[in-house]
Amino acid sequence: MPRYIMSSKDHIIIFLTYVIYTASNLAGSTPYEASIVMGLTAMIFLLNSFRMSFGVYHIATLQFCIFCLASIFWARNYYMAMVKGYTIFQNIVLMTVLYSYYNKLKTIDPLLKVYMWTGYTVLAYCIILYGPARALGLGGFGRLGSTFANINSVGMLVANTIIIHFFFHLFRKKTASILMVIPAILLVTSTQSRKALVALILGVTMLYILKNSKNIKTNLLPILRILIIIVAVVAILVVASQLEIFSGLTNRMNGMIAAYTGEGKADYSSSIRAAMRELGWQQFRETPYLGIGMGNARLLVVEHFSGDSYLHCNYAELAANGGIIGLASYYGIFVYLLWKTFKYIKVETSCFIVITIMITRLINEWGMVSYYSKTTYFLLMVFFIHLEICKKRHPEIK
């Protein structure tokens, strides 16, 4: 991996990026978050000499933003569609300032480390806020509440932090002590986030498999290692499911599995989310092309469940809100990224973490709504910058 000698200004910008992303996660539910993010973004813009760069990232995200804003013309409630489009536009503007700096680097490692250290900062904050015993699930206190942020989002952030840390441990060798993942794993269990657990298990397993599959055609040892990894993961899950510390998460996973298979008793959360997903798909069948307007799926929940909520499934949410065109507009971005990134997988180890995060996120979007979140546009920025770096290093690959 080519080395990039950073100046003091570079270190300041990276630190400010870390503060922005950390503030978004810690203060996202407060009125101060927007001011903090805006002020720090302006500082980065100044330090980067007011430089503005644009690329495929902007074409991909702006076309989706334009679709969201255009949906005000057929939306049941035009204001809801306008808010979603405006939120996405704000995220793109913020990421453009960051993109304009980071696309000149020769590696995405600084951006990955920003995400990783944000996750560990949130972990430390949880330990301080809830106390070590409760935050790490050592006292049988039950699931953590959504005190400063949605607890599922906290779980996903920390799960991805662990995945990124494992990537640096496996492929970069030099990083912070891998023992730091132990309290992070315990926090994931305390959040009892099923999405976070799926992302953690799948992500770490994928990295190990990718690490050991490089010479699989000429050496049988990688196959043996992969089999050992799979058996070890299954064994760990079986043992962990019997421990009291993981009982809450185990019960929630069992309830989710029951909701899908119809065998056993599904918990209330899984049942109501399944009903919400079906509501979205039913609306999709009625308005298959353009949907009922971005953000308007909440009206369906109000009508059928007497509550105000999204559908807890990005696929059903987009299908109901934007129809097949909305789905294609958003998920076409990921199809393009995966298609392009796979071309470089034999020559760039960084492709492993990009593909791993993308696939785990696409799977988890069955249980969350993320098409307008800052994290989504931050990660998309990382993925597109990664592609640009690959293209510069390997112009022979088309």
Buried (B, 14 or more C-beta within 10 A) or exposed (E): EEEEEEEEEBEBBBEBBBBBBBBBBBBBEEEEBBEBBEEBBEBBBEBBEEEEBEBBBBEBBBEBBBBBBBBBEBBBBBEBBBBBBBBBBBBBEBBBBBBBBBBBBEBBBBBBBBBBBBBBBBBEBBBEEBEEEBBBBEEEBEBBEEEBBBBBBBBBBBBBBBBBBBBBBBBBEEBBEEEBBEBBBBBBBBBBBBBBBBBBBBBBBBBBBBBBBBEBEEEEEBEEBBEEBEEEBEEEBEEBBEEEBBBBBBEBBBBBBBBEEEEEEBBEBBBBBBBBBEBBBBBBEEBEEBBBBBBBBBBBBEEEEEEEBBBBBBBBBBBBBBBBBBBBBBBEBBEBBBEBBEBBBEEBBBBBBBBBBBBBBBBBBBBBBBBBBBBBBBBBBBBBBBBBBBBEBBEEEE
